Amino acid sequence: MLVPERALGKRRLERLHSTVMERSTPRRRASETAVVGVIADTHGLLRPQALAALAGVDLIVHAGDIGSAAVLDELAAIAPVVAVRGNNDRDRWAAALPERVTTEVGGARLHVVHDLKTLRTDPAGLGVQVIISGHSHKPSVEHRSGVMLLNPGSAGPRRFTLPIAVARLSLGPGGARAQIVELDVATTATVRPRSPRRGDLDGAKARGAVSPRGGAR
């Protein structure tokens, strides 16, 4: 799927992000589990396979290098979106997005930043359970100082032979569990011209998530 470009003014994007942040932490019973869809590095390309892999989540986190405000609009049709600005999100539409944000979902605190290397402190010092980042295009789940470090990889144009992937993060009484979902796409991808969308344990991988709608690969 090629995401259509729709110009969004700064004020509209600010309203969108503020509304999303207010809606992003629905109250849940202690026994319930929240599922967060995690995506990064779309660079303006939002694949139908990514949309299908994120279906049914309670919240979507985009860890930067979004590429277009239209990507956020498309994701917001699935669930509320929390997004940060990546190093390539330099156009006016992205000016209202923060470089990092902390939010609470399912009783867990999440910190979102595009490039993990920009953190100047021990992850344990942030007082969060999960740190979500992108930038490297390399999907990974690891733990450091008792904090989960989750990178969903890139869901946009393929870099070298790295996989195209998103992640699903489950947050509940049992703690945080992350699953990398590798998307079944062709080896080449068509990028929209730039202008002004399973395993069970931490780090498990699942393939597939092909949208029944088909579309560009």
C-alpha positions as CSV (number, residue, x, y, z in Angstrom):
1,M,0.0,0.0,0.0
2,L,1.3,3.5,-0.9
3,V,0.1,6.0,1.7
4,P,-1.5,9.0,0.1
5,E,0.0,12.3,1.0
6,R,-2.3,14.8,2.8
7,A,-0.8,18.0,4.0
8,L,-1.4,18.5,7.8
9,G,-0.9,21.9,9.4
10,K,1.2,22.1,12.6
11,R,-1.8,22.9,14.7
12,R,-3.8,19.9,13.4
13,L,-0.8,17.6,14.1
14,E,-0.5,19.1,17.6
15,R,-4.2,18.4,18.2
16,L,-3.9,14.9,16.8
17,H,-0.9,14.1,19.1
18,S,-2.5,15.7,22.2
19,T,-5.7,13.8,21.6
20,V,-3.8,10.5,21.1
21,M,-1.8,11.0,24.2
22,E,-5.0,11.5,26.2
23,R,-6.6,8.4,24.8
24,S,-3.5,6.3,24.9
25,T,-3.8,5.0,28.4
26,P,-7.2,3.5,28.8
27,R,-8.0,2.3,32.3
28,R,-7.9,-1.5,32.6
29,R,-8.6,-3.9,35.4
30,A,-5.5,-5.3,37.1
31,S,-6.1,-8.7,35.6
32,E,-6.3,-7.4,32.0
33,T,-3.5,-7.4,29.4
34,A,-2.9,-4.4,27.1
35,V,-1.3,-5.1,23.7
36,V,0.8,-2.4,22.1
37,G,1.7,-2.5,18.4
38,V,5.3,-1.2,17.9
39,I,6.5,0.1,14.5
40,A,9.5,2.2,13.4
41,D,11.4,3.5,10.4
42,T,8.5,3.5,7.9
43,H,10.1,6.3,5.9
44,G,6.8,7.1,4.3
45,L,6.0,3.5,3.3
46,L,3.2,1.8,5.3
47,R,2.7,-1.7,4.0
48,P,-0.6,-3.6,4.2
49,Q,1.2,-6.4,5.9
50,A,2.3,-4.0,8.7
51,L,-1.3,-2.8,9.1
52,A,-2.5,-6.4,9.3
53,A,0.1,-7.3,11.9
54,L,-1.0,-4.4,14.1
55,A,-4.7,-5.1,13.9
56,G,-6.5,-5.4,17.2
57,V,-3.9,-3.7,19.4
58,D,-4.9,-1.2,22.1
59,L,-2.2,1.4,21.3
60,I,0.4,1.9,18.5
61,V,3.9,3.3,19.2
62,H,5.9,4.7,16.3
63,A,9.5,5.0,17.2
64,G,10.4,7.6,14.6
65,D,11.6,8.1,11.0
66,I,7.9,8.2,10.1
67,G,8.3,9.9,6.8
68,S,4.8,11.4,6.5
69,A,1.9,12.7,8.6
70,A,-0.3,10.5,6.5
71,V,1.4,7.4,8.1
72,L,0.2,8.6,11.5
73,D,-3.3,9.1,10.2
74,E,-3.4,5.6,8.7
75,L,-2.2,4.1,12.0
76,A,-4.7,6.1,14.0
77,A,-7.5,4.4,12.1
78,I,-6.4,1.2,14.0
79,A,-5.7,2.5,17.5
80,P,-4.4,5.6,19.3
81,V,-0.9,6.5,18.3
82,V,2.1,7.7,20.3
83,A,4.9,8.8,18.1
84,V,8.4,10.4,18.4
85,R,10.4,12.3,15.8
86,G,13.2,10.5,14.1
87,N,16.4,12.1,12.7
88,N,14.9,12.0,9.2
89,D,11.6,13.6,10.2
90,R,12.7,17.1,9.3
91,D,9.7,18.6,7.5
92,R,7.3,21.0,9.0
93,W,4.6,18.4,9.7
94,A,7.0,16.7,12.2
95,A,7.9,19.8,14.2
96,A,5.1,19.2,16.8
97,L,6.3,15.6,17.6
98,P,8.6,15.1,20.6
99,E,12.0,13.5,20.4
100,R,11.2,11.3,23.3
101,V,8.1,10.5,25.4
102,T,7.2,8.5,28.4
103,T,3.7,7.0,28.8
104,E,2.0,4.4,31.0
105,V,0.1,1.4,29.5
106,G,-1.3,-1.7,31.3
107,G,0.4,-0.7,34.5
108,A,3.8,-0.4,32.8
109,R,5.8,2.7,32.0
110,L,7.2,3.0,28.5
111,H,9.9,5.3,27.3
112,V,10.1,5.9,23.5
113,V,13.1,7.4,21.7
114,H,14.2,7.0,18.1
115,D,17.9,6.3,18.6
116,L,18.8,4.3,21.8
117,K,22.3,5.6,21.7
118,T,21.0,9.1,22.5
119,L,20.1,8.0,26.0
120,R,22.7,9.5,28.4
121,T,21.6,7.5,31.4
122,D,21.4,3.9,32.6
123,P,18.0,2.6,31.5
124,A,17.2,1.7,35.1
125,G,17.5,5.4,36.0
126,L,14.5,6.3,33.9
127,G,12.0,4.5,36.1
128,V,10.4,2.6,33.2
129,Q,9.8,-1.1,32.4
130,V,10.3,-0.9,28.6
131,I,12.4,1.4,26.4
132,I,11.2,1.4,22.7
133,S,13.5,2.6,20.0
134,G,14.2,2.3,16.3
135,H,16.9,3.8,14.0
136,S,19.0,0.7,13.5
137,H,16.5,-1.2,11.4
138,K,17.5,-4.3,13.4
139,P,14.7,-6.0,15.3
140,S,15.7,-7.0,18.8
141,V,14.5,-7.7,22.3
142,E,17.0,-7.6,25.2
143,H,17.1,-6.8,28.9
144,R,19.5,-4.4,30.6
145,S,19.4,-3.5,34.3
146,G,16.0,-5.0,34.6
147,V,14.5,-3.0,31.7
148,M,13.3,-4.4,28.4
149,L,14.9,-2.8,25.3
150,L,12.6,-3.3,22.3
151,N,13.4,-2.4,18.7
152,P,10.8,-3.5,16.2
153,G,13.1,-3.2,13.3
154,S,12.0,-1.4,10.1
155,A,8.6,-1.7,8.6
156,G,9.5,0.5,5.6
157,P,12.0,0.2,2.8
158,R,14.4,-2.8,3.2
159,R,17.9,-2.0,4.2
160,F,20.4,-4.5,2.9
161,T,19.2,-8.0,3.9
162,L,17.6,-6.9,7.2
163,P,14.1,-8.2,7.8
164,I,10.9,-6.1,7.5
165,A,9.2,-6.3,10.9
166,V,7.0,-4.8,13.5
167,A,6.5,-5.9,17.1
168,R,3.6,-6.7,19.5
169,L,4.2,-5.8,23.2
170,S,1.9,-7.4,25.8
171,L,1.7,-5.7,29.2
172,G,-0.2,-7.1,32.1
173,P,0.1,-8.8,35.5
174,G,2.8,-11.2,34.2
175,G,5.0,-8.3,33.2
176,A,6.1,-7.3,29.7
177,R,6.4,-9.8,26.8
178,A,7.5,-8.8,23.3
179,Q,7.2,-10.6,20.0
180,I,8.9,-9.6,16.8
181,V,6.6,-10.2,13.8
182,E,8.6,-10.5,10.5
183,L,6.4,-9.4,7.6
184,D,6.2,-11.7,4.5
185,V,7.0,-9.2,1.8
186,A,8.9,-9.3,-1.5
187,T,12.6,-8.6,-1.5
188,T,12.1,-5.3,-3.2
189,A,9.8,-2.4,-2.1
190,T,8.4,0.5,-3.9
191,V,8.8,3.7,-1.9
192,R,6.2,6.5,-2.2
193,P,7.8,9.7,-3.5
194,R,8.4,12.0,-0.6
195,S,6.5,15.4,-0.5
196,P,5.9,19.0,1.3
197,R,0.6,-1.6,8.9
198,R,3.9,-14.7,16.0
199,G,5.6,-16.4,18.9
200,D,4.7,-16.0,22.5
201,L,7.8,-15.4,24.6
202,D,10.1,-12.4,24.8
203,G,12.0,-12.1,21.6
204,A,10.1,-14.9,19.8
205,K,9.5,-14.3,16.1
206,A,6.6,-14.9,13.9
207,R,6.3,-14.7,10.1
208,G,3.3,-13.8,7.9
209,A,0.8,-11.1,8.7
210,V,-0.2,-10.7,5.0
211,S,-3.1,-8.4,4.5
212,P,-6.1,-9.9,2.7
213,R,-6.3,-6.7,0.8
214,G,-3.0,-7.3,-0.9
215,G,-1.3,-4.2,-2.4
216,A,2.2,-3.1,-3.2
217,R,5.1,-5.0,-1.7
